Amino acid sequence: MKPFHILSFVYSFANFSYFYAFLSYCFSWCLL
């Protein structure tokens, strides 16, 4: 059960990282 929990945490972190990258991309595009 623990490896599955770790995998879920990694997946959640990757999802948050992707969202942050998308937000940063939109912000840089607005500056241009």
N, CA, C and O atoms as a Maestro MAE file, in Angstrom:
{
 s_m_m2io_version
 :::
 2.0.0
}

f_m_ct {
 s_m_title
 :::
 protein
 m_atom[128] {
  # First column is atom index #
  i_m_mmod_type
  r_m_x_coord
  r_m_y_coord
  r_m_z_coord
  i_m_residue_number
  s_m_chain_name
  s_m_pdb_residue_name
  s_m_pdb_atom_name
  i_m_atomic_number
  :::
  1 25 0.824 -1.193 0.000 1 A "MET " " N  " 7
  2 3 0.000 0.000 0.000 1 A "MET " " CA " 6
  3 2 0.872 1.263 0.000 1 A "MET " " C  " 6
  4 15 0.478 2.287 -0.557 1 A "MET " " O  " 8
  5 25 2.023 1.193 0.606 2 A "LYS " " N  " 7
  6 3 2.880 2.370 0.700 2 A "LYS " " CA " 6
  7 2 3.405 2.818 -0.673 2 A "LYS " " C  " 6
  8 15 3.346 4.007 -0.987 2 A "LYS " " O  " 8
  9 25 3.922 1.882 -1.505 3 A "PRO " " N  " 7
  10 3 4.404 2.301 -2.830 3 A "PRO " " CA " 6
  11 2 3.310 2.996 -3.633 3 A "PRO " " C  " 6
  12 15 3.581 3.947 -4.367 3 A "PRO " " O  " 8
  13 25 2.071 2.521 -3.492 4 A "PHE " " N  " 7
  14 3 0.961 3.134 -4.217 4 A "PHE " " CA " 6
  15 2 0.744 4.563 -3.716 4 A "PHE " " C  " 6
  16 15 0.453 5.467 -4.500 4 A "PHE " " O  " 8
  17 25 0.888 4.755 -2.405 5 A "HIS " " N  " 7
  18 3 0.721 6.080 -1.812 5 A "HIS " " CA " 6
  19 2 1.816 7.023 -2.326 5 A "HIS " " C  " 6
  20 15 1.548 8.181 -2.645 5 A "HIS " " O  " 8
  21 25 3.041 6.519 -2.401 6 A "ILE " " N  " 7
  22 3 4.162 7.316 -2.902 6 A "ILE " " CA " 6
  23 2 3.928 7.667 -4.370 6 A "ILE " " C  " 6
  24 15 4.195 8.789 -4.798 6 A "ILE " " O  " 8
  25 25 3.430 6.701 -5.131 7 A "LEU " " N  " 7
  26 3 3.166 6.931 -6.548 7 A "LEU " " CA " 6
  27 2 2.092 8.006 -6.709 7 A "LEU " " C  " 6
  28 15 2.187 8.867 -7.584 7 A "LEU " " O  " 8
  29 25 1.085 7.944 -5.865 8 A "SER " " N  " 7
  30 3 0.011 8.939 -5.917 8 A "SER " " CA " 6
  31 2 0.557 10.329 -5.579 8 A "SER " " C  " 6
  32 15 0.167 11.323 -6.191 8 A "SER " " O  " 8
  33 25 1.461 10.386 -4.601 9 A "PHE " " N  " 7
  34 3 2.062 11.662 -4.214 9 A "PHE " " CA " 6
  35 2 2.900 12.227 -5.355 9 A "PHE " " C  " 6
  36 15 2.853 13.425 -5.635 9 A "PHE " " O  " 8
  37 25 3.669 11.359 -6.013 10 A "VAL " " N  " 7
  38 3 4.499 11.791 -7.139 10 A "VAL " " CA " 6
  39 2 3.616 12.285 -8.278 10 A "VAL " " C  " 6
  40 15 3.927 13.286 -8.923 10 A "VAL " " O  " 8
  41 25 2.516 11.581 -8.522 11 A "TYR " " N  " 7
  42 3 1.598 11.975 -9.590 11 A "TYR " " CA " 6
  43 2 0.981 13.339 -9.279 11 A "TYR " " C  " 6
  44 15 0.846 14.183 -10.165 11 A "TYR " " O  " 8
  45 25 0.612 13.545 -8.023 12 A "SER " " N  " 7
  46 3 0.030 14.821 -7.608 12 A "SER " " CA " 6
  47 2 1.054 15.946 -7.749 12 A "SER " " C  " 6
  48 15 0.718 17.044 -8.195 12 A "SER " " O  " 8
  49 25 2.296 15.673 -7.370 13 A "PHE " " N  " 7
  50 3 3.351 16.678 -7.475 13 A "PHE " " CA " 6
  51 2 3.613 17.033 -8.930 13 A "PHE " " C  " 6
  52 15 3.815 18.203 -9.257 13 A "PHE " " O  " 8
  53 25 3.610 16.023 -9.817 14 A "ALA " " N  " 7
  54 3 3.833 16.253 -11.245 14 A "ALA " " CA " 6
  55 2 2.686 17.085 -11.819 14 A "ALA " " C  " 6
  56 15 2.904 17.965 -12.653 14 A "ALA " " O  " 8
  57 25 1.467 16.799 -11.368 15 A "ASN " " N  " 7
  58 3 0.307 17.550 -11.829 15 A "ASN " " CA " 6
  59 2 0.428 19.015 -11.415 15 A "ASN " " C  " 6
  60 15 0.151 19.912 -12.211 15 A "ASN " " O  " 8
  61 25 0.844 19.259 -10.167 16 A "PHE " " N  " 7
  62 3 1.019 20.623 -9.674 16 A "PHE " " CA " 6
  63 2 2.137 21.328 -10.436 16 A "PHE " " C  " 6
  64 15 2.026 22.511 -10.758 16 A "PHE " " O  " 8
  65 25 3.218 20.596 -10.722 17 A "SER " " N  " 7
  66 3 4.350 21.171 -11.446 17 A "SER " " CA " 6
  67 2 3.926 21.568 -12.857 17 A "SER " " C  " 6
  68 15 4.333 22.614 -13.363 17 A "SER " " O  " 8
  69 25 3.104 20.724 -13.491 18 A "TYR " " N  " 7
  70 3 2.619 21.011 -14.840 18 A "TYR " " CA " 6
  71 2 1.734 22.257 -14.824 18 A "TYR " " C  " 6
  72 15 1.822 23.100 -15.716 18 A "TYR " " O  " 8
  73 25 0.877 22.366 -13.798 19 A "PHE " " N  " 7
  74 3 -0.006 23.523 -13.673 19 A "PHE " " CA " 6
  75 2 0.812 24.799 -13.468 19 A "PHE " " C  " 6
  76 15 0.494 25.840 -14.044 19 A "PHE " " O  " 8
  77 25 1.870 24.721 -12.644 20 A "TYR " " N  " 7
  78 3 2.724 25.877 -12.385 20 A "TYR " " CA " 6
  79 2 3.462 26.300 -13.652 20 A "TYR " " C  " 6
  80 15 3.615 27.491 -13.921 20 A "TYR " " O  " 8
  81 25 3.920 25.309 -14.433 21 A "ALA " " N  " 7
  82 3 4.619 25.608 -15.682 21 A "ALA " " CA " 6
  83 2 3.665 26.276 -16.670 21 A "ALA " " C  " 6
  84 15 4.053 27.205 -17.378 21 A "ALA " " O  " 8
  85 25 2.421 25.806 -16.719 22 A "PHE " " N  " 7
  86 3 1.420 26.381 -17.611 22 A "PHE " " CA " 6
  87 2 1.114 27.824 -17.203 22 A "PHE " " C  " 6
  88 15 0.979 28.701 -18.056 22 A "PHE " " O  " 8
  89 25 1.006 28.063 -15.897 23 A "LEU " " N  " 7
  90 3 0.740 29.399 -15.385 23 A "LEU " " CA " 6
  91 2 1.903 30.340 -15.717 23 A "LEU " " C  " 6
  92 15 1.689 31.485 -16.115 23 A "LEU " " O  " 8
  93 25 3.124 29.852 -15.550 24 A "SER " " N  " 7
  94 3 4.308 30.651 -15.852 24 A "SER " " CA " 6
  95 2 4.368 30.980 -17.343 24 A "SER " " C  " 6
  96 15 4.742 32.089 -17.724 24 A "SER " " O  " 8
  97 25 3.999 30.011 -18.184 25 A "TYR " " N  " 7
  98 3 3.988 30.219 -19.634 25 A "TYR " " CA " 6
  99 2 2.980 31.308 -20.005 25 A "TYR " " C  " 6
  100 15 3.283 32.185 -20.814 25 A "TYR " " O  " 8
  101 25 1.789 31.253 -19.418 26 A "CYS " " N  " 7
  102 3 0.754 32.259 -19.699 26 A "CYS " " CA " 6
  103 2 1.214 33.635 -19.232 26 A "CYS " " C  " 6
  104 15 0.978 34.636 -19.908 26 A "CYS " " O  " 8
  105 25 1.870 33.684 -18.078 27 A "PHE " " N  " 7
  106 3 2.343 34.959 -17.537 27 A "PHE " " CA " 6
  107 2 3.409 35.566 -18.443 27 A "PHE " " C  " 6
  108 15 3.385 36.769 -18.707 27 A "PHE " " O  " 8
  109 25 4.344 34.746 -18.921 28 A "SER " " N  " 7
  110 3 5.404 35.244 -19.800 28 A "SER " " CA " 6
  111 2 4.815 35.678 -21.141 28 A "SER " " C  " 6
  112 15 5.291 36.636 -21.750 28 A "SER " " O  " 8
  113 25 3.783 34.975 -21.601 29 A "TRP " " N  " 7
  114 3 3.135 35.338 -22.866 29 A "TRP " " CA " 6
  115 2 2.420 36.678 -22.723 29 A "TRP " " C  " 6
  116 15 2.419 37.486 -23.652 29 A "TRP " " O  " 8
  117 25 1.806 36.916 -21.551 30 A "CYS " " N  " 7
  118 3 1.110 38.186 -21.315 30 A "CYS " " CA " 6
  119 2 2.106 39.343 -21.271 30 A "CYS " " C  " 6
  120 15 1.784 40.451 -21.698 30 A "CYS " " O  " 8
  121 25 3.305 39.096 -20.761 31 A "LEU " " N  " 7
  122 3 4.318 40.149 -20.691 31 A "LEU " " CA " 6
  123 2 4.771 40.551 -22.088 31 A "LEU " " C  " 6
  124 15 5.106 41.712 -22.320 31 A "LEU " " O  " 8
  125 25 4.786 39.609 -23.013 32 A "LEU " " N  " 7
  126 3 5.182 39.924 -24.382 32 A "LEU " " CA " 6
  127 2 4.051 40.688 -25.055 32 A "LEU " " C  " 6
  128 15 4.166 41.059 -26.223 32 A "LEU " " O  " 8
  :::
 }
 m_bond[127] {
  # First column is bond index #
  i_m_from
  i_m_to
  i_m_order
  :::
  1 1 2 1
  2 2 3 1
  3 3 4 2
  4 3 5 1
  5 5 6 1
  6 6 7 1
  7 7 8 2
  8 7 9 1
  9 9 10 1
  10 10 11 1
  11 11 12 2
  12 11 13 1
  13 13 14 1
  14 14 15 1
  15 15 16 2
  16 15 17 1
  17 17 18 1
  18 18 19 1
  19 19 20 2
  20 19 21 1
  21 21 22 1
  22 22 23 1
  23 23 24 2
  24 23 25 1
  25 25 26 1
  26 26 27 1
  27 27 28 2
  28 27 29 1
  29 29 30 1
  30 30 31 1
  31 31 32 2
  32 31 33 1
  33 33 34 1
  34 34 35 1
  35 35 36 2
  36 35 37 1
  37 37 38 1
  38 38 39 1
  39 39 40 2
  40 39 41 1
  41 41 42 1
  42 42 43 1
  43 43 44 2
  44 43 45 1
  45 45 46 1
  46 46 47 1
  47 47 48 2
  48 47 49 1
  49 49 50 1
  50 50 51 1
  51 51 52 2
  52 51 53 1
  53 53 54 1
  54 54 55 1
  55 55 56 2
  56 55 57 1
  57 57 58 1
  58 58 59 1
  59 59 60 2
  60 59 61 1
  61 61 62 1
  62 62 63 1
  63 63 64 2
  64 63 65 1
  65 65 66 1
  66 66 67 1
  67 67 68 2
  68 67 69 1
  69 69 70 1
  70 70 71 1
  71 71 72 2
  72 71 73 1
  73 73 74 1
  74 74 75 1
  75 75 76 2
  76 75 77 1
  77 77 78 1
  78 78 79 1
  79 79 80 2
  80 79 81 1
  81 81 82 1
  82 82 83 1
  83 83 84 2
  84 83 85 1
  85 85 86 1
  86 86 87 1
  87 87 88 2
  88 87 89 1
  89 89 90 1
  90 90 91 1
  91 91 92 2
  92 91 93 1
  93 93 94 1
  94 94 95 1
  95 95 96 2
  96 95 97 1
  97 97 98 1
  98 98 99 1
  99 99 100 2
  100 99 101 1
  101 101 102 1
  102 102 103 1
  103 103 104 2
  104 103 105 1
  105 105 106 1
  106 106 107 1
  107 107 108 2
  108 107 109 1
  109 109 110 1
  110 110 111 1
  111 111 112 2
  112 111 113 1
  113 113 114 1
  114 114 115 1
  115 115 116 2
  116 115 117 1
  117 117 118 1
  118 118 119 1
  119 119 120 2
  120 119 121 1
  121 121 122 1
  122 122 123 1
  123 123 124 2
  124 123 125 1
  125 125 126 1
  126 126 127 1
  127 127 128 2
  :::
 }
}
